[in-house]
Amino acid sequence: MAIAEAPRGVKTTWKIDPSHSLVEFAVKHMMISTVKGRFEGVSGTIETIDENIGDASIDVEIDAATIDTRAAQRDAHLKSADFLDVERFPKITFKSTRIEDHGDGTFDVIGELTIREVSKELTLHCTDNGRGNTPFGTYIAAFTGETSFNRHDFGAKWNVALETGGFLVGDEVKVSLEIEAVKEQAS
């Protein structure tokens, strides 16, 4: 007598749509104002089982050279060895290790953020904004997220002391995400 196998869930791959996704960051300037920027080159996948976010695996890559703070001189400095060192480390990556689904449309994505070949565990606090069919025949999912980290943990330690006390560039980097992903395939 054969024993029936338990039904296997449907694996679905979602591809991050860079034209509808945004990775922004904010850092204190001179301890009193905030400079914001973004990365244009964002790509990646989200793999789910039965479209359950709690079972997802997330893999994201950011082209570090696409940093944009609306100031060419500042962007060039951020791309230099003082900060991102994009010539040696062209990619910033994030790979999930687990997801804690809170059951109310919010979830935490815990994973490894890698900048300048330094990997640190990071938690993204996320909201599932829903799913829908576009007028162009694609099925999408949308998420928002936020987190923060200390840039020194990734070797970006450059700074200048201010005459009035404190430093030119803040240590904490706040990150906010708007992600739209397109359903690619089911197996």
Secondary structure as GFF3:
##gff-version 3
##sequence-region A 1 187
A	DSSP	beta_strand	11	16	.	.	.	ID=ss1
A	DSSP	three_ten_helix	18	20	.	.	.	ID=ss2
A	DSSP	beta_strand	22	29	.	.	.	ID=ss3
A	DSSP	beta_strand	33	39	.	.	.	ID=ss4
A	DSSP	beta_strand	42	49	.	.	.	ID=ss5
A	DSSP	beta_strand	52	63	.	.	.	ID=ss6
A	DSSP	three_ten_helix	64	66	.	.	.	ID=ss7
A	DSSP	beta_strand	67	68	.	.	.	ID=ss8
A	DSSP	alpha_helix	72	79	.	.	.	ID=ss9
A	DSSP	beta_strand	91	101	.	.	.	ID=ss10
A	DSSP	beta_strand	106	115	.	.	.	ID=ss11
A	DSSP	beta_strand	118	133	.	.	.	ID=ss12
A	DSSP	beta_strand	139	150	.	.	.	ID=ss13
A	DSSP	three_ten_helix	151	154	.	.	.	ID=ss14
A	DSSP	beta_strand	169	186	.	.	.	ID=ss15
###
